[in-house]
Amino acid sequence: MSNPKPKLENLKPFQRASDRELGRVVGTRYPLEVAEALGKVGDHQGFIRAAVEKELRAQGFLHSGDDVE
């Protein structure tokens, strides 16, 4: 439930994660050592997106025309 009377000084403008349009959220859980390593990556969400896209292309699930870079 959102706060009906938020303090305006606490509101921050929405910042897009990417200049590409993003789809729905897909949540995954990782082994502890992987999660710890991802915590050391500055932009871990961008890192994961790029790794997943690369693997999808490698396995033929995503074709070069499907992405916008």
PyMOL commands that set and color helices and strands:
alter all, ss='L'
color gray80, all
select helices_A, chain A and resi 8-10+32-39+44-58+64-66
alter helices_A, ss='H'
color red, helices_A
deselect
rebuild
show_as cartoon
